[in-house]
Amino acid sequence: MAANKKLALVGYGKMGHLIEQLAPEHGFEVALRLDLDENRAAGGIDRQAFAGIDVAVEFSTPEAAPQNLKQLARNNVQAVSGTTGWSDHLKEVSQEVEEAGTGLVWSPNFSVGVAVFRKLVGLAAELLANEEAYGAWAWEIHHDTKKDAPSGTLLNLARTMQENGYRRNIDISSNRAGKHPGTHEIGFDSSADTITLRHVARSREGFAQGALKAARWILDRKGVYTFEDVLFGAEPREK
């Protein structure tokens, strides 16, 4: 039986603990854990600490993620990032990954269901692109500790609508309350009828399972990918 691959957790909050719990199911041994205090300004990511690590899963903060991912690339570590709110820095992070010859899977959401949901949203937007009678909205609710609003997932869904030809206004709104793990809703409304598409997460487990699936997938690949590439197949992202 093949030995488990060694996994590092960069960010050791609720998601990090859940990924650690599920890691053995995916053939991983958690060999390193870095919480925010141990990794300020990516100071905990160095060759000595990451010697023997096969892949790192990064769930930190929007402020910390870009430097974490650059430092992982510089130390030749394969990486998966589920942190949201840092995509404005994607170009510079991607450049570091390409120059290092490593691999990165990033996504605002590692739920298999959300990936399928996004494809359905794109199809609906394409079919209604030229139906001027239909206005559109995008709405979400998450727990009150989620930092970014609207979330990266909701913005990605709205961008998917635009990329699939829906050029009219999309009314975007967010709520943060309680401990809700996440609901995303896309709607199209006219005087004749309403079409509503909704994804409801029951727990964080789906996100953790998806991140571990991505960690297995990226082990021997180079380049920058999204979770949809893991699920549906693709080449590295063009910069």
Secondary structure as UniProt FT lines:
FT   STRAND          5..10
FT   HELIX           14..22
FT   HELIX           23..26
FT   STRAND          28..34
FT   HELIX           37..42
FT   TURN            43..44
FT   TURN            47..52
FT   STRAND          55..58
FT   TURN            62..64
FT   HELIX           65..74
FT   TURN            75..76
FT   STRAND          78..81
FT   HELIX           87..89
FT   HELIX           90..100
FT   STRAND          103..106
FT   HELIX           112..128
FT   TURN            129..130
FT   TURN            132..133
FT   STRAND          135..142
FT   TURN            144..145
FT   HELIX           152..163
FT   TURN            164..165
FT   STRAND          170..176
FT   TURN            178..179
FT   STRAND          183..189
FT   STRAND          194..200
FT   HELIX           205..218
FT   TURN            219..220
FT   STRAND          223..226
FT   HELIX           227..232
//
